Structures are given as structure tokens and as C-alpha cells.
Amino acid sequence: MADLLFETDTNQIPAATRSGMLEMRDGRKLRYAVTQAAGRPLHGTVLLLHGRNECIEKYFETIADLAGRGLTVVCFDWRGQGGSSRMIRDAMRGHVDRFDDYASDLDQVFRDLVLPDCPPPFYILAHSAGALVSLLAAPVLANRVRRMVLVAPLLGLPGSPFGIKCIRIATRSLSLIGMGRRYAANSRYQVGGRPFAGNPLTSDPARYMRNIDIVRHQPQLGLGGPTVRWVSAALHAIDRVQHPDFIAGISIPTLIIAAGADSVVSTPAIERFATQLRNGALLTIDGARHEILQEADFYREQLLAAFDAFIPGSDEPENTTATEPAESL
């Protein structure tokens, strides 16, 4: 049953979807959805891992696209957001103590939901912070996941190295003196979200308003800005996955897709990271903003074409970069 999920006139729950709540080791509960493959032949199961301040409903369109490709799709809300357990009293603050908690949740989702109930082989399609968690969990996932596609992974923030260093020191210091649960910036929760004009996420007004409407209808799914501790934990996780020894241990064939016009995460940092992977490929989609799966068709279809070429695929990936100029839509 899909009674834990919410739909609007422009955002319907995909067919053959069931949902539930999965209890984690610490008692927190994650809301999940499993959508059966609609197309043939069958190709296994893909875990669709979204980013910070996102929820399952935002990916109904992508879930239907993947199911039509013969993939069973598993999607869940990370702890502290969407329909999953919130972490602190102020439910609208995006908080986590450490990114290892996300990685542990991903491991348990595999153990308790994916491995018992979903057809192999297994793949990952992850966005932004979800892609960072996937990299963090890669050593554990190596014997389970055949391939990963990471979209605009959170591997750095825009700005000067000096500025990022100051953020790292400030958030770590504030966390140590008990201020980790405060907002990292003046970014309190707003039900209506930001207006479309000037948004850094997508150039597609219809998809943008569709996603805004999800939270307007179900404000409990929304989230404000990250806490000081969340930012500190994210920067620590970025440092860990970028260590040469950690990179050398990533054995899962991985396609990284960067957004050429990304102002949320650092595209140069993503491209530098991709060149160090021993079994990785890079595609940069020129002109695309941060949320490529929510982007205009011109950009989104490039991502889906790359996904189709890589998954289920059997050839080892090669480094590629999209060089065609992007159109404004």
C-alpha cells in the first residue's frame, strides 16, 4: 500500500508502489517506497538516494522512468527529513550528528529491505548529499552493488579554499561548544519555498513548481536549512572520501555526472575527484543546474541517456565530458 505517500494532481504515485516504515538500530524510523519494475526485460534493482531537504515524492517522475526501464526502485527518506524520524526537537532544522549515521542507515536498508525482497543485481543512483553517503559507504557496498551513478555529488562547496577552511573551523568550533543544533545560516523553514526566478536548482519552471506544491500540500515533508553540526559533519565526510587511500579503495564502477552550471556544490571539486577514481567515468552536462533529475528535458535526457549506457552495462567506464553548448529552456 502507498498510504504513507502523498500525491498531487501533477505528481502521481507510480504504479505498483508499496511503502512502509523501517526501524533503524537506534529506534529511528525511515519511510521507504518500493516500486516494481514495469518494463521488460528485468534488470534488477536500483536504490534511488536523494539529497538534503528532499523526499520520496520529489522523485515520483524519476521512479516511474526507472521502473519503465525494467528496474525495481527502492527510495527512502534519510533520517531527519521527509517522512522519516526527525533528529531534534525543532523538526524543521536539517540535522545529523555525523554522516556515518546515514551510511549505517543505508547498510540496514540493504540488509532488511533490499536483499530479502528485491531482485538482484543492485545499482545506486544518488544525488548530492546522497551521493556523498554512497561514496562513504562504498567499501561496505562493494560486494552488493554492481554499479553507481552519482549526480552532482557533494564533494566541495563553491567559493575560495580560504573561505571553506573558515567554515570548517567555525562549524567544528561551534559544535564543540554546544551550538551544533543552531542553524548554520539564516535559513529557517519557509512553507512556500523560494520563488522560481533566480533559483539555483533547475531551469524548468513546471518541475520546480511541482516540487514546491508537494511541500505546500504536505508541509511536514519540508525542511529548513542545515544546522552547524550538519555542515561540520558534511565537510568531515568530504575530507574522508577525498583522502587518496579512501579513493584507492573504491572498487565499484562509478559514473559521476556533474552539472556545468552548479552553484550549490563545486563542479571543479567533482571533476578533480573523478579523475582519481581507478574505475570511474565523468560526464559534465554543460548548462545544467544542481538538480539535473529535476531539470529541463534538454539536460535531464542527457543524464538518462548516460544512465542507460552505464546500467546495467558490462563494459568498464571511460572518462567522457559533454562539450556541446547547452540551450536555455
N, C-alpha and C positions, 0 to 999 in steps of 0.2 A: 504494500500500500504506500501511497505517496502523501499521507495526511500530514507529515511533518514539513512538507514543501509548500511553497506558495507560488501562485501564478497570476499573471495579469492577462489582459486581452492580447497584448503584443508579446507575451513571453510565456508560452505554454510549457507545462511539464512534459518532457519527452515521453513517448510511448514506452511501455514495458519497464517502468521505473519503480523500484521499491526503495523505501527509506527506513531509517531507524536511528537509534542512539547506541553508541558503543562505549562502554565504560573502560576508562584507562586505569592503569595500575594505581594511580593516586586518587581515584574516585571521580575525576573529571569525566565528563561525557562529551563525545564528539558526534555531531549529526552527520550522517552519511547518506548517499544515494547510490544505488547500483542500477544501471540501465543495460538491459540485454541487447546484444548485437541485433541489428535489424537487417543488415546486408549480408550477402554471401559472396565468396566463401568466408568462413570464420577465421579470424586472425589472432585470437587470444584476448587479452585484457589490457587496457591502458588505465593507469592511475592519473587522473587529471588534478594537479595540485595548484591551487590558485595562490594569489599573493596576499599581502597585508590588506586588511579592510575590504575583503571580498567575501562572497558567499556562493553557495551552490547555484542559486537562482541566476546569478550573473552569467553562468556558463551553460544554460539550457541549450542555446543555439549550437555551441561547440560540442556538447554532449551528443546532440542529435546528429551532427555531422560525423562524429567518430563512430557512433552506432551504425550509421549508414554505410560505413566502410568495413563492417564486419567485426567490429571490436566491442566487447563488453566494456563499459566505462564505470569506473569507481571514482567518486568525487566526495570529499568530505570537507567540513569547515574546521580550520585549525582551532585549537584551544584559544579562547579569548576573543573569538569573533564569530560572525554569522549566527547560526543556531546552536553552536556548541557552548559549553560552560564558559562563563567569563571568569577572569582571574582575580579581580579585585572588586571592592565594594562599588566603585564607580564603574559600571559596566560599559560605559562609552569610551573609556580610556584603553587604547591598544597596548596591552601589557604582556610581557613574558619575562621570567627571570633569566632564562638562558635558552639559546636556540637548540641545545641538546634535548630540551623538553619536546620540541617539535619533532626532532629526529626520532626520539623514543616513541612518540605517538605514531609516526609513520611505520615504524617497525611493528608496533602492535596491530595496526590496521592490516598489515600484511599477514601477521600470524593468525589473527582472529576472524578476519573477514575475507581477504583476497585468496589466500592459499586454500582454505577449506571450501570456498563457494564459487570461485571464478576460474574460467578456463585459461590454462597457460597457452603460449608464453606470455610473459608480463613485460609491459613497457611503461615508461613515465613520460608525461607531457606536463611540464611545470613552468609557472610564470613567476618572475621577480623573486620575492622572498621565498616562495615555494621552490624555486629553482635553487636558491642557496641552501635550503634544507636538504634538497635532493643530493647536492654535492657533499654536504656534511655527512649524510647517511650512506654515501656511495660505497665505502668499504664493507658495510653490513649488507648492502643490497646486491653486491657483486654476484652472488650465487642465485639470485632470484630474478633480477631484471636483465632482459636481453639488450635493450637499448633505451637511451634517454634523449628527449628533445627538450632543451631548456630555452625558454623565451625571455629575453631581456632580464637575465639573472641579476640579482642584487649582488654585484661584486665590487661596487665602488659608488661613491656619490659624486655628482658634479661639483666642480669647484677646485680651488688650488689645494695642493698637498698640505700646505701650511694650515689652511682653514679646516681641512678634515682632521688633521692632527689635533687642533684645538678642540674640535667637537669630541674627539676620542678622549682626550684628557678631562674635559669638562664633564661629560656624561659619566665617566668612571668615577670621578671625584664626588659628584653629586650622589651617585648610587651608594658610595661608601659611607656618606654621612646621613643616610636615611631619606634622601629625596628622590629615590628612583621611581616612585609612583606618580610623580608630578608629570604634567605634560612637558614634552621636550621643547615645545614652542607654543605659541598662542593658536592652538588648533582644536578648539572644542568642537564637539559634535554639532552638526547642523543638519536638520532633517531634509531640507531641500537640496543640500549639496551646493557646489559652485555652479555658476552659470556656464553654458557651453562655451561662450566666447572666451578665448584665451586659455582653455583647459589644456593641461599637458598630457592627457591620456589618449585621446582619439580625435581624429578629424571627421568622424562620422556622427552627425547630429542625431540621427534616428537611434543608433545603438546607445549613444550617450544618454539620451532622454529615457530610453527603455530601462537602462540601469538605474537612473535616478528614480524612476517610478517604482522600482522594486522596493526601495527604502521608504518612499513616500507612503506606500501601501502597508509596509511592514517595518516600521521604524526600529523595532527591536533587533533587526538584522544589521543595522548600521553601526558605525564605529567612528570615534573621533581620531585625533592624532595619536601618535605613539608616545609612550612615556619615556622618561630619561633612561630607565633601565632597558626598555626595548631597544632603543638606539644603541646603547652601550653593548648589549648582547649581540646585535646585528653586526656591529663593527668588529667585535671579537670573533664572530663566526667567519666573517670575510677574511680576517687575518689568518685564521686557521686553514681555510681551504686554499689560500694562495701560497702557503708555505711549499717550497719545492718538493719536500718529502711527501707531503699530502697529495700534491698533484701527481707525483710519480706513482702513487698507489691507486689512482682512479683507473680501473680497468674496463668499466662499462663503455662500450662505444657510444659516443655522445655527440649530438648535433646541437650547436649553440646558435640561436637566432637573435641577432641584435637589431634594435630599432635605430635607424640612422638619425632620426630627429628626436631622440630620447632626451628629456630634460629632468627625468626622475632618477634614473640610475646612470652611471658613467659608461657610455659605449666604448670609449678607448680602453677602460679597465677590462671590459668584457673581451675585447679583441686581443688584448695582451694575454689574458688568461687562456683563451682558446688556442693560441699558438704554442702554449706549453703542454697541452694535452697530448699524450702519446697515441691516443685512439680517438681523436676528436675532429670535428669539422666545424667551420664557421660560415654563416650566411648573414650578411648585413643587408637589411631591407632599407634602401635609401628613402628618406622622406617619412617613414613610419614613426608614429609616436609610441609612447611606452607600452600601451596595451594593444599589442598587434592583433590579438584574437578578438578585440572589440573594435578594430579599425575598419576603415572603408574597404570595400571589396577589393580594390586595386592592390592594397597591401596585404590584406588577410588571405587572399587567394595565393599569393606568393608563399606565405607561411604554410598553408595547407598543401601546396604542391611539393614543398620541401619535405614536409611530414610524410606525404605519400611515397616519396622517393626513398626515404630513410627507414620507414616502418611499414611492413615487417622486414623488408630488405635483408639481404645476406651479404652484400659486398661491404668491405671496410670503407669508412667515410674518407673523403678527401677534402682538403681545405678549399672553400669557394667563397667568393664575395659577389653579391649582386651589385652591378655597376650601372644598370640602366637608370636614367633620371626618373624621379617619381613625379606623378601628376598630382595636382591639387583637386581634391574631390569634396 
